[in-house]
Amino acid sequence: MPGQFEGILDKLQTKLGKQTIKRASTINRPRPKREVQQINIFNEFNRRNPKADGGSVNGSYEAALRKKIEELMDDGYEFGEAVREAMRQGYKKGGSVYQKKKAKETGAKRSKARKEKVEKILKQELETFEKQKVLPKEKLVLKLNEFIKKLGISGPRVSDDLKELQKKYNFKIQPAGAKPDGSLLTADQQKKYKLNYKTKTMAQIAEEISGKTMANQKTKDVYGRLRYLRKKLIKDNVIDKKDIFRRSGQTRTTLGYSTKDMGKRRGYDLYEETKARLAEKDPKTFKQDKYLRQTGPKKGEFAPYRLDRELTNFLNLDTMRSGLSTKFPKFLKPSYEHVMGITAGDVIGDSEALRKVDIMTRRYNFKDMGSKSPLYEQVKKYIRTANAEMKLGNTKNANEALKVVNKVYDTVSQKFPSIKRTELPFYKVKDNVIQETNVRSLIKPKTVEKSFMDYFSKVKDSATKSEKEKIKKIQPNVFEVINSLSKGKVEKAKEIIKRRVPDVKKGALFFEGLKDDYLTAKPGVKKIASKIPGSAIALAPYDFLMMQAAGAPFLESLGSAGSYFLKDPAIGKAVNVPLALAELQRDPKQAMAKGQERFERGENFLRKYIPEGIQAALDFDGPQKVKDYFTSEDNEGIVSLKGVK
């Protein structure tokens, strides 16, 4: 058959021409594709090293080659380069011992270089962390993903290298894809907690981060993240639980000025215990017999109520309270106030806080600067912070905290202009101790006039429009004092107070509308009326009705009215007062007509000598005012008055 093929080929070439048809063996074969070449190399390597089986550990050449490629990639080779190098090492010199040794040396060099680079970058991270870390026991948390990006090398060998380096360096590895190691707080927010956890409450730090109070949802969210951070720091032994700052217990009050129960009056007991603790710091002053319990199981111990009783007497609190109507606006009534605050005094250990007292309105005492008010909460928080900073020797931080406290009292002074800034607490570090340097201790009594003047000034600042209207209705001259102070007429206010204080000391009210106005004006009217002949005929009946309205007994009212006749120069002292009154009652219209005529002639004269406050009591229709008084809702049971039109 070979002969036949050759013959056919010759005939075709003769007919078609030589070189038209060629034998396959005479044609140049094309260069194999890259993939084919790599396959051939694999096969040739396998044929040359049949016993080595490619150096695989599982009997598979391909597995061994794959392993070699991965090793090369860990050493920094790109995939293509790793394949070629793996193939080259197995092909060149027939995979000789020399080549294997050479490959091993190359791999070792690359591995060493990788490890050196990993360690170098790790040291840089550690140096940066040491400079920036806040707490001594903190460890660097190395995020693997970010570290690999900086390194420029990937693969499991990097992770293995880092684990090996943990034996030498103090750091933690956060695996790729793991949840954040910490809370959702930013680095600065975490730093703020770490810097302040010994001197501020977590709520305090949360408020500083959010810029809002704990009532705000944003602050609550921050608070929750801080709790997570705190828990983790404790778990990792970065902070000690006992070093975490916590505020001490304190009294809780409400706007209704009642102490909140905290288990058998626990709040009140804490308040009393705090006072006793302060008293212990100055036994020379507060261990005097007048301040000690005289009976009972605690005989001989400091009795806070005894000191408070003395101080309220110095401030004339009971006298002021008795001078105000029972209908006086509830939250404007006078209230005993520790200006510095018992809690603040206890924190810095200043026993004089017990004596730094004054009279404020109830609104100021229980709302504006009450224990639960935002302003006083700030005071307590940052006084505690300043004290804690001082214990740690951080005077600078303590002063920063005291600035916050002093700013609160700046705000209070602006809100209540009658309270001078020098009358409110001011704190500073002096002789390495926190001291309050503004408020004076109360060691001697105030005059009643001074107490009323100070109190009405505070009422002026605190009263709402509706409260002022109420005061004007029930105690108009109290309103006149407040109004005078509001207009800057201080001397006029002082004059009204001075005129009324003697009667208030005796238990009378401080100007209670119509009744008290008349009783106050009467002595001046009588004195002037004695100079006007015939004025008694008008004033005596008027006086009788007004004395009845003032609540005086009938005979006293009768005698008071009769006194006008005795003083009247036109009638003289010889007049029979009862008969004169009886005559008035028989023909009151004629008597009142004559009296009105005389009264009108003397009216201008009266105005020249009667002060404005007293004129206010006379400038109205007397009988109608009395009728209104007796038939008002405030005087139930009296619905009419005979003889009054």
C-alpha positions in Angstrom: 0.0 0.0 0.0 2.9 2.4 0.6 3.9 1.9 -3.0 0.5 2.7 -4.3 0.4 6.0 -2.3 3.7 7.1 -3.6 2.6 6.4 -7.2 -0.6 8.4 -6.8 1.3 11.3 -5.3 3.8 11.4 -8.2 1.0 11.4 -10.8 -0.8 14.3 -9.0 2.4 16.4 -8.7 3.1 15.8 -12.5 -0.4 16.9 -13.4 -0.8 19.8 -11.0 2.8 20.8 -10.5 5.5 20.1 -7.9 5.1 21.6 -4.4 1.3 21.7 -4.9 0.8 18.7 -2.7 3.2 18.1 0.2 3.7 15.5 2.8 2.6 16.4 6.3 6.1 15.5 7.5 7.6 18.2 5.3 5.3 21.0 6.7 6.6 23.2 9.7 4.3 22.7 12.7 2.9 25.9 14.3 4.1 27.0 17.8 1.9 25.6 20.5 -0.4 28.0 22.4 0.7 29.1 25.9 -1.8 26.8 27.6 -0.5 23.8 25.6 3.0 24.7 26.4 2.2 24.8 30.2 0.4 21.4 29.9 3.4 20.0 28.2 5.7 21.4 30.8 3.5 19.8 33.6 3.7 16.5 31.8 7.4 16.6 31.1 8.1 17.5 34.8 6.0 14.6 35.9 7.8 12.2 33.5 11.2 13.4 34.7 10.3 13.0 38.3 8.0 9.9 38.5 9.0 8.9 42.0 8.8 12.4 43.4 5.2 12.6 42.1 5.6 16.4 41.8 6.6 16.7 45.5 3.0 16.5 46.5 1.8 15.5 50.0 -1.3 13.8 48.8 0.0 11.9 45.8 -1.2 14.5 43.3 1.2 16.5 41.1 -1.4 19.2 40.5 -2.0 19.6 44.2 1.8 20.0 44.8 2.0 22.5 42.0 -1.0 24.4 43.4 0.7 24.5 46.8 3.9 25.8 45.3 2.0 28.6 43.5 0.3 29.6 46.7 3.6 29.8 48.5 5.0 32.0 45.8 2.0 34.3 45.9 2.4 34.6 49.7 5.9 35.7 49.0 4.6 38.5 46.9 4.4 37.0 43.4 1.4 37.8 41.1 -0.5 34.8 40.0 1.0 34.5 36.5 4.5 35.0 37.8 3.9 32.4 40.5 2.8 29.8 37.9 5.8 30.5 35.7 8.2 30.4 38.6 6.7 27.1 39.9 7.0 25.6 36.5 10.5 26.9 36.0 11.7 25.4 39.3 10.3 22.1 38.2 11.5 22.1 34.6 14.9 23.8 34.5 17.7 21.3 35.0 15.2 18.5 35.1 14.1 19.4 38.6 17.5 18.7 40.0 18.5 18.8 43.6 20.3 22.0 42.8 17.2 23.6 41.5 15.1 22.5 44.4 17.7 23.8 46.8 17.7 27.1 44.9 14.0 27.4 45.0 14.0 26.7 48.6 16.5 29.4 49.3 14.6 31.9 47.2 11.4 31.1 49.0 13.1 31.5 52.4 14.4 34.9 51.3 11.0 36.0 50.2 9.4 34.7 53.4 12.0 36.5 55.5 11.4 39.7 53.6 7.7 39.4 54.1 8.0 38.8 57.8 10.4 41.7 58.2 7.9 44.0 56.3 5.0 42.7 58.5 7.0 43.4 61.6 8.2 46.8 60.4 4.7 48.0 59.7 3.4 46.5 63.0 6.0 48.4 64.9 5.0 51.6 63.2 1.3 51.0 64.2 2.4 50.2 67.8 4.5 53.4 68.0 1.6 55.5 66.8 -0.8 53.8 69.2 1.5 54.3 72.2 1.6 58.0 71.5 -2.2 58.3 71.1 -3.5 55.8 73.7 -5.3 57.2 76.7 -5.2 54.4 79.2 -2.0 52.6 80.3 -3.5 49.1 79.9 -4.9 49.6 76.5 -3.9 47.3 73.7 -3.6 48.0 70.0 -6.5 46.4 68.1 -5.1 45.6 64.7 -7.7 45.5 62.0 -6.4 42.8 59.6 -8.1 44.2 56.4 -6.6 47.7 56.9 -3.2 46.2 57.8 -3.0 44.1 54.7 -3.8 47.2 52.6 -0.9 49.0 54.1 1.3 45.9 53.7 0.4 45.4 50.0 0.6 41.6 50.5 -2.3 39.3 51.0 -2.8 35.6 52.0 -2.9 33.5 55.1 0.8 33.8 55.7 0.4 37.4 56.8 -2.1 36.4 59.5 0.3 33.6 60.6 3.1 36.1 60.8 1.0 38.4 63.0 0.0 35.6 65.3 3.7 34.7 65.7 4.5 38.4 66.5 1.9 38.4 69.3 4.4 36.5 71.3 6.7 39.4 71.0 4.4 42.4 71.0 1.3 43.3 73.0 -1.6 43.8 70.5 -4.8 42.1 69.4 -5.9 41.1 65.9 -9.4 41.9 64.7 -10.0 39.3 61.9 -11.2 40.4 58.5 -15.0 40.6 58.4 -15.4 40.7 62.2 -17.7 43.2 63.9 -16.1 46.4 65.1 -14.0 46.0 68.2 -15.8 48.5 70.5 -19.0 50.6 70.2 -20.3 52.7 67.4 -18.7 55.7 69.1 -16.0 57.7 67.2 -12.4 57.6 68.3 -12.8 61.0 69.8 -16.0 60.0 71.7 -14.3 56.9 73.1 -11.3 59.0 74.1 -13.7 61.4 76.0 -15.0 58.5 78.0 -11.6 57.1 78.8 -10.4 60.5 79.9 -13.3 61.2 82.2 -14.7 57.9 83.5 -13.0 58.6 86.9 -14.4 62.1 87.3 -17.8 62.2 85.5 -20.9 60.0 85.4 -21.7 58.3 82.2 -24.8 60.4 81.8 -22.7 63.5 82.2 -20.4 62.4 79.4 -23.3 61.4 77.2 -24.8 64.9 77.6 -21.5 66.5 76.7 -21.1 64.4 73.6 -24.6 65.0 72.3 -25.0 68.5 73.6 -28.4 67.7 74.9 -30.0 66.5 78.2 -30.6 62.9 79.1 -34.3 63.4 78.1 -33.2 63.6 74.4 -33.2 60.4 72.4 -29.8 61.2 70.8 -28.3 61.4 74.3 -29.9 58.1 75.3 -28.4 56.5 72.2 -24.9 57.8 73.1 -25.4 56.6 76.7 -26.2 53.1 75.4 -23.0 53.0 73.3 -21.0 54.3 76.3 -22.3 51.4 78.4 -21.1 48.9 75.7 -17.7 50.6 75.7 -17.5 50.6 79.5 -18.4 46.9 79.7 -15.7 46.0 77.1 -13.0 48.0 78.9 -13.8 46.2 82.1 -13.8 42.8 80.5 -10.4 43.5 78.9 -9.0 44.7 82.2 -8.3 48.1 80.8 -10.2 49.9 83.6 -11.0 48.8 87.1 -14.7 48.8 88.0 -14.1 50.4 91.3 -12.5 53.5 89.7 -15.6 54.3 87.8 -17.1 57.6 89.0 -20.5 57.4 90.7 -22.4 60.2 92.4 -23.5 59.8 96.0 -27.1 59.6 97.1 -29.0 62.8 97.6 -32.4 64.2 98.5 -35.1 64.3 95.8 -37.7 67.1 95.9 -40.6 68.0 93.7 -42.1 71.4 92.7 -44.7 70.8 95.4 -41.9 71.2 98.0 -42.5 67.7 99.5 -39.7 65.2 100.1 -40.1 62.2 97.9 -40.3 58.9 99.8 -37.2 56.7 99.3 -38.1 53.9 101.6 -39.0 55.1 105.1 -38.2 58.8 104.3 -34.8 57.7 103.0 -34.3 60.9 101.0 -35.0 63.1 104.1 -32.7 60.9 106.2 -29.9 61.3 103.7 -30.4 65.1 103.7 -30.2 65.1 107.5 -27.1 62.8 107.5 -25.4 65.2 105.1 -26.0 68.1 107.4 -24.7 66.1 110.3 -21.6 65.2 108.3 -20.9 68.8 107.5 -21.4 69.8 111.2 -18.7 67.3 112.2 -16.2 69.3 110.2 -16.6 72.3 112.5 -17.4 70.9 116.0 -16.4 74.2 117.7 -19.3 75.9 116.0 -21.9 73.2 115.7 -21.3 71.2 118.8 -22.6 74.1 121.0 -25.4 73.0 123.3 -28.0 75.1 121.5 -27.6 72.9 118.4 -27.7 69.5 120.1 -30.6 67.2 120.7 -31.8 67.5 124.3 -33.7 64.3 124.7 -34.2 60.9 123.1 -31.8 58.1 122.0 -29.7 60.7 120.0 -29.3 63.1 122.9 -26.2 65.1 122.6 -25.9 64.7 118.8 -26.2 67.6 116.3 -29.8 68.5 115.6 -30.1 70.2 112.1 -33.6 71.5 112.9 -32.2 73.6 115.9 -29.7 75.4 113.6 -32.4 75.9 111.0 -34.7 77.3 113.6 -32.1 79.9 114.6 -31.4 80.9 111.0 -35.1 81.2 110.0 -35.5 83.5 113.0 -32.5 85.6 111.8 -34.3 85.9 108.5 -37.7 86.7 110.0 -39.3 84.0 108.0 -42.3 83.4 110.3 -43.0 87.1 110.5 -43.0 87.4 106.7 -45.2 84.4 106.2 -47.7 85.7 108.8 -47.9 89.1 106.9 -49.1 87.5 103.7 -52.6 86.4 102.8 -53.3 82.7 102.8 -54.4 83.3 99.2 -51.0 84.7 98.2 -49.7 82.8 95.1 -48.3 79.5 96.3 -45.0 79.5 94.5 -44.2 83.1 95.4 -44.4 82.5 99.2 -41.2 82.9 101.1 -39.0 79.8 101.3 -35.9 78.9 103.3 -33.0 78.3 100.9 -29.4 77.1 101.4 -27.9 79.3 98.7 -24.7 77.3 98.3 -26.5 74.0 98.6 -26.0 71.2 101.2 -24.9 68.8 98.5 -22.3 71.1 97.0 -21.1 71.9 100.6 -20.8 68.2 101.3 -18.8 67.5 98.1 -16.1 70.1 98.9 -16.3 69.6 102.6 -17.4 73.2 103.5 -19.4 73.2 106.7 -20.3 76.9 106.2 -22.8 75.7 103.6 -25.1 75.1 106.6 -25.1 78.9 107.4 -25.1 80.3 103.8 -28.9 80.7 103.7 -31.5 83.3 102.5 -35.2 83.7 101.8 -36.2 83.0 98.2 -39.5 82.3 96.6 -40.7 78.7 96.6 -40.5 78.7 92.8 -36.8 79.5 93.0 -36.2 77.0 95.8 -38.0 74.1 94.3 -38.1 74.7 90.6 -35.5 77.2 89.3 -32.7 76.0 91.5 -34.3 72.9 93.1 -32.4 69.7 93.5 -33.9 68.3 90.3 -33.7 71.5 88.2 -31.4 71.4 85.2 -29.4 74.3 86.5 -28.7 72.8 90.0 -28.1 69.4 88.4 -25.3 71.0 86.5 -23.9 72.5 89.6 -23.8 69.2 91.5 -22.4 67.3 88.5 -19.5 69.6 87.9 -18.7 70.3 91.6 -18.3 66.5 91.9 -16.2 66.4 88.8 -14.0 69.2 90.1 -13.5 67.5 93.4 -12.7 64.2 91.7 -10.1 65.9 89.5 -8.5 67.5 92.5 -8.1 64.1 94.2 -6.3 62.9 91.1 -4.1 66.0 91.1 -5.6 67.5 88.0 -5.9 71.1 89.1 -6.3 72.4 85.5 -9.3 70.0 84.8 -10.8 71.0 88.2 -10.8 74.6 87.2 -12.4 73.8 83.9 -15.2 72.0 85.8 -15.6 75.0 88.2 -16.0 77.3 85.2 -19.2 75.3 84.2 -20.5 75.8 87.8 -19.8 79.5 87.9 -21.4 79.9 84.5 -24.6 78.4 85.9 -24.7 81.1 88.6 -24.0 83.8 86.0 -27.2 82.6 84.3 -29.1 82.7 87.5 -28.0 86.3 88.2 -29.2 87.3 84.7 -32.5 85.6 85.2 -33.1 87.2 88.6 -31.7 90.8 88.4 -32.5 91.5 92.1 -30.0 88.8 93.1 -26.5 90.3 92.7 -23.8 88.0 91.3 -21.8 88.6 94.4 -24.7 87.1 96.4 -24.5 83.8 94.5 -21.8 81.1 94.9 -18.5 81.5 93.1 -16.0 78.6 93.2 -12.3 78.5 92.7 -9.2 76.5 93.7 -7.4 78.2 96.5 -4.5 76.7 98.5 -5.1 73.5 96.6 -8.7 73.2 97.9 -12.0 74.1 96.2 -13.6 77.0 98.0 -16.8 79.0 97.7 -15.8 82.7 98.1 -18.9 84.8 97.5 -21.8 84.0 99.8 -21.6 85.2 103.4 -22.6 83.0 106.3 -25.6 84.2 108.3 -24.4 84.8 111.9 -26.8 87.6 113.1 -30.4 88.6 112.6 -31.7 90.8 109.7 -34.1 93.6 110.3 -37.7 92.8 109.4 -37.6 95.7 106.9 -34.5 94.3 105.2 -36.0 90.8 105.1 -39.2 92.1 103.4 -37.3 94.3 101.0 -35.1 91.4 99.9 -38.0 89.1 99.6 -40.3 91.4 97.6 -37.4 92.1 95.2 -37.2 88.4 94.4 -41.0 88.2 94.1 -40.7 91.0 91.5 -38.4 88.9 89.4 -40.3 85.6 89.8 -43.9 86.6 89.6 -45.9 85.9 86.4 -48.4 88.3 85.0 -51.4 86.3 86.4 -49.7 86.1 89.8 -49.2 89.9 89.9 -52.9 90.4 89.0 -53.8 88.1 91.9 -51.6 90.0 94.3 -53.1 93.3 93.2 -56.5 91.9 94.0 -55.9 90.4 97.4 -53.1 92.6 98.7 -52.9 95.7 96.6 -50.2 97.5 98.6 -47.9 94.4 98.3 -48.5 94.9 94.6 -47.6 98.5 95.0 -44.3 97.6 96.6 -43.5 95.1 93.8 -44.6 97.6 91.2 -42.4 100.3 92.7 -39.4 98.1 92.7 -40.0 97.1 89.1 -40.0 100.9 88.2 -36.9 101.5 90.2 -38.7 103.5 92.9 -36.9 101.8 95.7 -37.4 104.6 98.3 -41.2 104.5 97.8 -41.1 100.7 98.3 -39.0 101.1 101.5 -41.4 103.7 102.9 -44.5 101.4 102.4 -42.6 98.5 104.1 -41.4 100.7 106.9 -44.9 102.0 107.6 -46.4 98.6 107.8 -43.7 96.5 109.7 -44.8 97.6 113.2 -48.3 96.1 112.7 -46.9 93.0 110.9 -44.7 92.3 113.9 -47.8 92.3 116.1 -49.4 89.7 113.8 -51.3 91.9 111.3 -51.3 91.2 107.6 -49.1 93.2 105.3 -51.8 95.2 103.5 -54.8 93.1 102.8 -56.9 95.0 100.4 -59.8 97.3 101.6 -59.8 96.4 105.2 -56.1 96.9 105.9 -55.8 99.9 103.6 -58.5 101.7 105.7 -57.0 100.7 109.1 -53.6 102.0 107.9 -55.0 105.3 106.6 -57.3 106.0 109.6 -54.8 107.6 112.0 -53.6 110.1 109.4 -57.2 110.9 108.4 -58.3 111.5 112.0 -55.4 113.9 112.6 -56.2 115.9 109.5 -60.0 115.8 110.0 -59.6 117.3 113.5 -58.5 120.5 111.7 -61.7 120.6 109.5 -64.8 121.8 111.4 -67.8 119.6 110.8 -65.9 116.8 109.0 -67.1 114.3 111.7 -70.7 114.4 110.3 -69.3 112.8 107.1 -66.5 110.6 108.5 -68.2 109.0 111.5 -70.8 106.9 109.6 -68.2 106.1 107.0 -65.8 105.0 109.8 -68.4 102.9 111.5 -69.1 100.9 108.2 -65.4 100.5 107.5 -64.6 99.3 111.0 -67.4 96.7 110.6 -65.9 95.7 107.3 -62.5 95.4 108.9 -64.0 92.8 111.3 -64.1 94.9 114.4 -66.8 94.2 117.1 -69.9 96.5 117.1 -69.0 98.5 120.2 -65.4 99.0 119.0 -66.8 100.2 115.6 -69.1 102.6 117.4 -66.4 104.0 119.6 -64.1 104.5 116.6 -66.8 106.4 114.8 -67.5 108.5 117.9 -63.9 109.5 118.2 -64.4 111.7 115.1 -67.0 113.8 117.0 -64.6 114.2 119.9 -61.9 115.5 117.6 -64.2 117.7 115.5 -63.5 121.4 116.6 -67.1 122.3 115.5 -68.7 119.8 117.8 -66.3 119.7 120.8 -65.6 117.1 123.4 -68.9 117.6 125.3 -70.9 116.0 122.6 -72.9 112.9 123.6 -71.5 110.5 121.0 -74.3 107.8 121.2 -77.0 110.5 120.8 -75.2 112.1 117.9 -75.0 108.7 116.2 -78.6 108.0 117.0 -79.6 111.3 115.4 -77.6 110.3 112.3 -79.5 107.1 112.2 -82.9 108.8 112.5 -82.3 111.1 109.5 -79.2 109.6 107.7 -80.0 111.2 104.3 -80.0 114.7 105.7 -76.9 114.1 107.8 -75.0 112.5 104.9 -76.0 115.3 102.6 -74.6 117.9 105.0 -71.5 115.8 105.6 -70.9 115.3 101.8 -71.0 119.0 101.3 -68.5 119.6 104.0 -66.3 116.7 102.9 -66.1 118.0 99.3 -64.9 121.3 100.6 -62.2 119.6 102.6 -61.2 117.1 100.0 -58.5 119.3 98.3 -57.1 120.0 101.8 -56.9 116.3 102.6 -55.0 115.5 99.3 -52.3 117.9 100.2 -51.3 116.0 103.3 -52.3 112.4 102.7 -49.7 110.2 101.0 -50.6 108.5 97.8 -51.0 105.0 99.4 -53.6 106.4 101.9 -55.4 108.4 99.2 -55.9 105.2 97.3 -58.0 104.0 100.3 -60.2 107.1 100.2 -60.6 107.5 96.4 -63.7 105.4 96.0 -67.4 105.3 96.8 -67.2 104.1 100.4 -70.7 102.7 100.8 -70.6 100.9 97.5 -67.1 99.4 98.3 -68.4 98.2 101.6 -71.5 96.7 100.0 -69.2 94.9 97.4 -67.1 93.6 100.2 -70.0 92.2 102.2 -71.7 90.6 99.2 -68.5 89.1 97.6 -67.9 85.3 97.3 -65.0 85.7 99.7 -67.5 86.4 102.5 -70.0 83.7 102.4 -73.3 84.2 104.3 -73.5 88.0 104.1 -75.6 88.9 101.1 -77.0 92.3 101.9 -76.4 95.3 104.2 -79.2 97.5 105.3 -78.8 101.2 104.8 -76.1 100.8 102.1 -77.1 101.8 98.6 
